[in-house]
Amino acid sequence: MSNTPTRSEIKIGKMVQIVQKQDQRTGDLTGGVVKRILTSSNIHPHGIKVELDSGKVGRVQSITSK
């Protein structure tokens, strides 16, 4: 299992790095601010799915300290 943040660590308004569905093979990350948390469980092996302010959806790989 990867070391991705749990749902309880992710808050609306936090800066995060996500991997979008089309970038899963390459691992390209997209940064942004969490608008909505889409995953209801506290943990997910591939990361908690969120929607960013930009409208992009992906799984959180890390929380950026800003």
N, C-alpha and C positions, 0 to 999 in steps of 0.2 A: 504494500500500500504506500502511496506517495505521502509526502509530508505537507498536505494542503491545509489551509485554515479551516476550522470548524464553523458551522453556521453561527454559533454564539460569539465568535470572534469578529464576524463581519457585521458592520453596522451601516445603515443608510447614511450617505454623506462621506463615507471613507474612501480614500484613494486605494485602488486595487489594480492588480495586473491579471487579466483574464486571457484564456485561450479560447478563441471562437471555433465553432464546429469545423469550418473550412481550413483552419490552421492547426488542427490536432496532429496531423502527420508531421508538419514542420516544427511545431512547437512555438510558432511566432506569438508573442504576447502583445496585448493591447491594453493600454492604461486608461483609467477613467474613474469617475465617481459613481458609487453605487446608488441607483435610483430605486430598485426593487430587488428583493431576494426571492428567487423562484423555487428553490429547493426547500421542501418542508422538513426533511430529516436533518439532524444535527451534523451528521458526517456523510460524506460520499467519497468513494475511492478515487474519483477523477476530479473532485472539487465541487464546491457549492455553486449552483447555477444562479447568475444574477443578470439584471439588466442595468446597463450604465445610463447616465444622463444623455449620452449621445444616441441611445436607442439600441446599441450593440448588445448582444446577449452572448454569454460564455461562462466558462467555469473558472472560479477564482483559483489562481496558482500562488499568489502572494498578496500581502497587504503592504502597500508602500508607506513608509514613515514620512509624513509631510505635515 
